Amino acid sequence: MVIGMKTPWVAAGLALLSCALAKRVEMDWDITYVDANPDGQGGRRMIGVNSKWPPPAIHVDLHDTLVINAHNSLDDATSLHIHGFFQNGTNYYDGAAGVTECGIPPNGTYTYQVNVTQTGTYWIHSHYLAQYVDGLRAPLISHPPQEQYSYDEDVVVMLEAWYRRESHDIHDQLLSTSEAIRTAPFRPYMLVNSAGGPDLNRTTLRFEPGKKYRLRLLNV
């Protein structure tokens, strides 16, 4: 027997324990307009949650049930999609407006109930037109019962394109199949963890020698 290898009954026991500890993670999200200035160069209207931007990161564990009671306080429809999450048998919670759901109309409410069957680094975002460009996006981290590796700190690094114009003004350009049309007459700026600009302290990641870090890279 290899030392450290789990016997089948131990593995089965851990799986049963994980299911027994599964919980219901419930959140109330009022999707609202928020004024924000993420790069310090002049703000604009963004889309946040409960009148705050950026929206909160979500942490769940394997076998949890994630419930988001989403109320739409915007002028347009909206939706929520967890990028990379399987929705086997629950595609009506996938959030792709016009494909798997109609979208949440203004002043409407929809409850997403997602079974957490995967672990890893994901992100949740609007899937209505190009609306996520306006800031309705956040990390979603799903933790296993036991990590395979040990580290001193878990760091989320979300790389974001930042446009100084709202998505409805540049929607046709963003979704064009032409590279020339997509990049002219504007180019996106870069944010790291929803901050950027000339103040480097807003985007600096600090590490200490001798420590192990897990970097969860999200290209949104």
N, C-alpha and C positions, 0 to 999 in steps of 0.2 A: 504494500500500500504506500502510495506517495504521501509524504508528510504534507499537510496543508490541504490535501484534496478532500472535498466534501463527499461523504458517502451519500447514496441516494436518499436514505431516510432523513439525513440531516438537511439535504437540499429541500426535500418535501416539507420538512418541518418549518424551515425558514419561509417557504412560500405560503404555508398556511398561516404563519404568524403575521406575515405582511398583509394578507387579506383580512385577518382579524383586526389589525390596527388601521385599516383603511378608513378614511373619514370623508365627510362631505365638506368641501371648501366652497363656501357661498359668499358671493360679493354682489353688492348693489352698485352698478355703474350708471350714473347719469352722464350721458355723452353730451358735452357742452362746448360752446365757443369760449376760448380763453385768449387774452392778449399775452404774448410772450416775446422775448428777445434773446433767443438762444446763442447768438454769436456776438451780442453786444453792439451790433452795427445798425440797429433800428429794427424794432419789432413789428409784428403783424398779428392778425387774427389766426389763432391755431385751433385745433380741436383737442380737448383734454377730457378728463374724467372727473366728475364731481367738482367742477370749476377749478381744477388744477392741471398743470402741464409741467413735465411729461406725465403720462399715465403711470400708475404704480406697476412695478414688476410683480409677477405672479410666481409663487413657489408652491408646488404640489408634490406628493409622493406617489409612487407606483400604486395602482389600485384605488386611488382616491376617485371621488366624483367631483369635478369642477362645475360649479353652478354660477353663472353670471346673469343676474337680472338686469338687462340692458334697457334703459329708457333713452329715447332719442329726443334731445332738446335742440336739435339742429333745424335749419330751414330745409335741408335735403334729407333724403333717405340715408341710412347707414347700415352696416353689418359688421360682424366680428368673425374673423377666420384665424385659426391657430395653424401657422405655417409649419407643415411637416407632420402634423398629427393625423393618424389614420382615423377615419370616421366610418369604419365598417358597421353597417346597419344603422348608422345615425347621420347619414349625409345631410339631413335637414338641419343639422347644427354646424355644417361646414362653413357657412357664411358667405359663399360665393353668390352675390346678389344677381338675380336673373338666371342662375344656373341651378343651384340647389335650394335657394330660398328667394323670397320676393324682396327682401330687405325690410328694415324697420322704418315705417313712415314717420314723418315729423310728429312728435308728441305720442308716438307709439312705444310699446314695450314688448320685448321678446326675451324669453328665458332660454339661455343655452345651458345644456346639461351634458357634459362631456365625460366619458369614461377614460380614465388615465391608464392606458395600456402600454405606454412607452416611457423610457427615461432618456434624459439628455437635455440639450439646449435648443429651445424653440422661441418663436415670437408670435404675439397675437396682434392683429392689425385689422383696420377696416378693409373690406373687400368690395366696396362700392365705388365704381369708377376709379379715379386716381386719388381718392380721399385720404389714403394713408400718408400722402405727401404732406398733408396739413398737420401731422403729428399724432394721429390716432394709431399708436404702435407702442408695444412694450415687450420686454423680455418675458418669457415663460419658461421656467426651469422645473423639470420633473426629476425628482431624486429617487434613486434605487434604495432598497432596504439597507444595502451595505455597499459602500464605495469600493471599487476594485483597487484604487490607488489612494495613498494618503498625501495630503498637502496641507500647508499652513493657512492658506487663504484662497477663497473661491472668488474670482473676479470676472464680472460680466463686462465685455467690451463690445458695445453696439456702435457700428459704423453706419452713419446716416447721411443721406443726401438732403441738403437744405436749400429750398427755393424761397426767394423773397417774394414770390407771387403765389397767390392761392391756387389750389389745384384746378378749380373750375376755369381759371384764366388760361391755364397751360395744358389742359386735359388732352386736347387734340394733338398737341405736339408730343406730349409724353408717350402717347400710345401709337404714334406713327411708326410704321415699319422702316421709314427712311432715317438713317443715322444723321444725315444733314439737317433734316427737319427737327429731329429730337434735340439736337445740341444748339441750334440757332433759333432766336438770337440770345439765348441764355444758356448758362451752364450752372450746375448745382455747386453749392459750397459744401464743405464737409463738417459734420458734427461727430463727436465721439461722446457717447453717453449723453446725448441731447445738449451738448455744450460745444462752443468753438470760439473762433475769433482771435484777436491779438493777445488776449490775456491767456498765456499758456497754462497758467495754474488751473484754468477751467477744464483742460483736457489732458493734463499730465497724469500718467500712471506711475506710481512710485513703488519700488521694490527694495527689499532689504537683502543684503548678501546672506547666503546660507539658508534662506527660506525657500520653500517650494510653493509655487503658485499654479493654480489651475486657471487658465484663461478661456473663457467661454466667448468665442468670437461670433458675432452676429452681423452679417452683411444685409442690412435692410434697405 
